[in-house]
């Protein structure tokens, strides 16, 4: 009798699953434009930029990000935070598709929310079935899940390439590797050129945006026949992601304090790229202070961070916050950084950070947060944003 009940339950569950999947596919068919965005860095920014360009062109669009703070963005541009009772789960995308279809949207622009390569495949093939793929880049990050090499990361993020479809990328260095993956499934891969974005166009953003992100988003918009001027206007007016790179400034005890929130760039390549962007904005006589935030569960990345700062990020002072601080300091000392230039503030107390900074010689200080936004990173970023207000 028990076996009959179990078999009956299994059959009922199978029937329910088939019904739900058919219903999901029916909802997908009601959304003609489905843009699935993947990559190591910039996914949330590109998702927002493409969504904004579509709306400006009159395309009824839903946007969903999964970055610093997950957001569901309605066709009218209003945002709603996505509240999760537990860890992020890819089943969330089924709800997103359902809601998008109910809103009568013509387009869904969504960020891939998985790190595991198998789950990335499931998201594309089963949940989103994007007909336009976007790969921002492939960087040496999350190598524990997608590695061990950057080419393995490129293979993983290629999951969003639609079979017999089109995909856009700004990944120049590993473009040929990505193209091999695209050719296997007859997917046309288009390389977006950051040089196509002028300084005048990039300077119209209210925050520091990457030309690669804008060129990539613009390429997708123009593929759908949206005029360049229209797409850019939408992007300039778009609400940026909470983790976007901004510079905040305020006065403290007669000193000019500036802070750049670059915590979201938590792999070496991205951090160096952000550093190069910021270094062009350093002012004469300004003391450069790096705030490096390290997570307890990222020991390998902590050691990587110490090596990176010592070899490529020259600063007047390094403030280490979070966990694994000894390992970071050891890597820096081994590579010639004077111990007097390294300060530990484990809890990341923002007021203590400002106190240490203002005690340094000079009346101009530029603090740059790198490493990770988690834990103290959020507290520090929020503090400086509030001081800026």
PyMOL commands that set and color helices and strands:
alter all, ss='L'
color gray80, all
select helices_A, chain A and resi 2-29+43-56+92-102+117-128+143-146+150-160+175-184+194-196+199-202+211-223+228-237+268-279+299-312+325-334+339-341+350-358+376-388
alter helices_A, ss='H'
color red, helices_A
select strands_A, chain A and resi 33-38+61-65+71-73+79-81+107-111+132-135+166-169+188-191+247-252+255-261+287-294+317-322+342-344+364-370
alter strands_A, ss='S'
color yellow, strands_A
deselect
rebuild
show_as cartoon
